[in-house]
């Protein structure tokens, strides 16, 4: 007798919405960032807020936090757990745009490939600057940070273009997603360029608390980047599930 349908498809051991998995993954770096800040300010306030200018500050930069134990270990574990699945997300969005109607345009296909490369290198550079501290190898850490900023900003701009063109006409969900992404992209760019000015001002004039303002803007740069990618929860809401089934043999009746 042929196997029944129930025996053909094993009952999943785990069945969870992709939306909730991504929400958890994006919460990891946010929670670890605030935990690192709290631990750093409590354990070694003077060390993480001091600069070469020897002026008072109240907020450390992220680089100062993630370069000091035990904060660096907290951040490294969080980024390791966060970044690994993001490589699969790069492939997910590549396939997402591949199936768009406008994919028959040559420029659209090339931009989609560029998006995939930018997406992967964004997280590769994040891993490098996380595990190679500025005190260990300043040039590698600095170059990885520059690469992260270039790839993240490039990814944002290319994604907005592909999403608006590839998903046209936009559904209500698409419009909501696009508005959220555009807001976080704007916040990311403004925060980053303001941080450059504040950093220059700190090094030029050595004014009190200016480096703390730079630290706050640095937080906004990171959080706006995370928030931008969190919109992925809206794009794939209730559409994808992760199921794990027992690899047992089919039973025959």
C-alpha positions in Angstrom: 0.0 0.0 0.0 1.2 3.5 -0.8 2.3 5.8 2.1 -0.4 8.1 3.3 -0.1 11.9 2.9 0.5 12.2 6.7 3.4 9.8 6.4 4.8 11.7 3.4 5.0 15.0 5.2 6.5 14.6 8.8 5.0 16.8 11.4 7.5 19.7 12.0 9.3 19.8 15.3 9.6 23.6 15.1 7.4 26.0 13.1 8.1 29.6 13.6 7.4 32.8 11.7 10.4 34.3 9.9 9.1 37.7 11.1 9.7 36.7 14.8 13.1 35.2 14.1 14.3 38.4 12.3 12.9 40.6 15.1 14.9 38.6 17.6 18.1 38.8 15.5 17.8 42.6 15.1 17.2 43.0 18.8 20.5 41.3 19.6 22.8 44.2 18.6 20.5 46.8 20.0 20.3 45.2 23.4 24.1 44.4 23.4 24.9 48.0 22.5 22.9 49.4 25.5 24.3 46.6 27.8 27.9 47.5 26.7 27.2 51.2 27.4 25.8 50.4 30.9 28.7 48.1 31.8 31.4 50.4 30.4 30.0 53.5 32.2 29.7 51.6 35.4 33.0 49.7 35.4 35.5 52.1 33.9 33.9 55.4 33.3 37.1 57.4 33.1 38.8 55.0 30.6 35.9 55.0 28.0 35.2 58.7 28.2 38.8 60.0 28.1 40.3 61.4 24.9 43.7 62.9 23.9 42.2 66.4 24.5 41.9 65.7 28.3 38.5 67.5 28.4 35.4 66.2 30.3 32.9 63.9 28.6 29.9 62.0 29.7 29.3 59.5 26.8 31.8 57.1 25.3 32.1 56.3 21.6 31.2 52.9 20.3 34.8 52.2 19.3 35.9 52.9 22.9 33.3 50.5 24.3 33.8 47.5 22.0 37.6 47.7 22.4 37.5 47.2 26.2 36.7 44.0 28.0 34.2 42.7 29.1 32.1 45.0 26.7 34.0 43.7 23.7 33.0 40.1 24.4 29.4 41.0 24.7 29.4 42.9 21.4 31.4 40.2 19.6 29.0 37.4 20.6 25.9 39.6 19.6 27.4 40.5 16.2 28.4 36.9 15.5 24.9 35.7 16.2 23.5 38.6 14.2 25.7 38.6 11.1 25.6 34.9 10.2 21.9 34.8 9.2 22.3 38.1 7.4 24.3 36.5 4.6 21.2 34.4 3.8 19.1 37.6 3.9 21.3 39.0 1.1 20.4 35.9 -1.0 16.8 36.3 0.0 16.5 39.9 -1.3 18.5 39.0 -4.4 15.9 36.4 -5.3 13.2 38.8 -4.2 14.2 41.3 -6.8 15.1 38.6 -9.4 11.4 37.7 -9.6 10.3 41.3 -10.1 8.7 42.0 -13.5 11.3 44.7 -14.3 14.1 42.1 -13.9 14.2 41.8 -17.7 15.9 45.2 -17.8 19.7 44.8 -18.0 20.4 47.7 -15.7 18.0 46.3 -13.1 19.8 42.9 -13.1 23.2 44.6 -12.7 21.9 46.7 -9.8 20.5 43.6 -8.2 23.9 41.9 -8.4 25.5 45.0 -7.0 23.0 45.0 -4.1 24.0 41.4 -3.3 27.7 42.3 -3.2 27.1 45.4 -1.1 24.9 43.4 1.3 27.5 40.7 1.9 30.5 43.1 2.2 28.5 45.2 4.6 28.4 42.4 7.1 31.9 41.1 6.3 33.3 44.5 7.1 31.2 44.7 10.3 32.7 41.4 11.5 36.2 42.6 10.7 35.9 45.9 12.6 34.2 44.0 15.5 36.9 41.4 16.0 39.9 43.6 15.1 39.9 46.4 17.6 41.3 49.9 17.0 43.9 49.2 19.7 45.0 45.9 18.2 45.4 47.0 14.6 44.2 50.6 14.0 44.6 50.6 10.2 42.6 47.4 9.7 39.9 48.6 12.1 39.7 52.0 10.3 39.6 50.5 6.8 36.9 48.0 7.8 34.8 50.9 9.3 35.2 52.9 6.0 34.2 49.9 4.0 31.2 49.3 6.3 30.0 52.9 5.9 30.4 52.8 2.1 28.7 49.5 1.6 25.9 50.2 4.0 25.1 53.6 2.4 25.4 52.2 -1.1 23.1 49.3 -0.1 20.5 51.7 1.2 20.4 53.8 -2.0 20.5 50.9 -4.4 17.8 49.1 -2.4 15.4 52.1 -2.4 15.8 52.4 -6.2 15.2 48.7 -6.9 12.3 48.5 -4.5 10.5 51.5 -5.9 11.1 50.4 -9.5 10.8 46.7 -9.1 7.7 46.6 -7.0 5.7 49.2 -9.1 2.8 49.5 -8.7 3.3 49.6 -5.0 0.9 48.0 -2.6 -0.1 49.6 0.7 2.5 47.4 2.5 5.2 48.3 0.0 4.4 52.0 0.4 4.6 51.7 4.2 7.9 49.8 3.9 9.4 52.4 1.5 8.4 55.3 3.7 10.0 53.6 6.8 13.2 52.8 4.9 13.4 56.4 3.4 13.1 57.9 6.9 15.8 55.7 8.4 18.1 56.3 5.4 17.7 60.0 5.9 18.4 59.7 9.6 21.5 57.5 8.9 23.0 60.0 6.4 22.3 63.1 8.5 23.7 61.4 11.6 26.8 60.2 9.8 27.7 63.6 8.2 27.0 65.4 11.4 29.3 63.0 13.3 32.1 63.8 10.8 31.7 67.5 11.5 31.6 67.0 15.3 34.6 64.7 15.2 36.6 67.3 13.2 35.5 70.0 15.7 36.6 67.8 18.6 40.1 67.2 17.2 40.5 70.9 16.1 39.2 72.8 19.2 39.2 70.1 22.0 36.0 71.5 23.5 34.4 69.9 26.5 31.6 67.3 25.8 32.0 67.6 22.0 33.3 64.0 21.9 30.2 62.9 23.8 28.0 64.5 21.1 30.0 62.5 18.6 29.4 59.4 20.6 25.6 60.0 20.6 25.7 60.6 16.8 27.6 57.4 16.4 24.8 55.6 18.3 22.3 57.1 15.9 24.3 55.9 12.9 24.3 52.3 14.2 20.7 52.3 15.4 19.4 53.9 12.2 21.2 51.2 10.2 19.6 48.5 12.3 16.2 50.1 12.1 16.5 50.3 8.3 17.1 46.6 8.0 14.4 45.8 10.6 11.9 47.0 8.0 12.5 43.6 6.5 9.9 42.4 9.0 7.3 44.4 7.2 8.3 43.1 3.7 8.0 39.5 4.7 5.2 39.7 7.3 3.2 36.5 7.5 4.7 35.2 4.3 7.5 33.0 5.4 7.9 30.4 8.0 10.9 28.3 9.2 10.1 24.7 9.8 12.3 21.9 11.1 11.1 18.3 10.7 12.5 15.1 12.1 14.6 13.4 9.3 12.8 10.0 9.8 12.0 7.6 7.0 8.6 7.6 5.6 6.4 4.9 7.1 4.5 2.6 4.9 1.1 1.2 5.9 
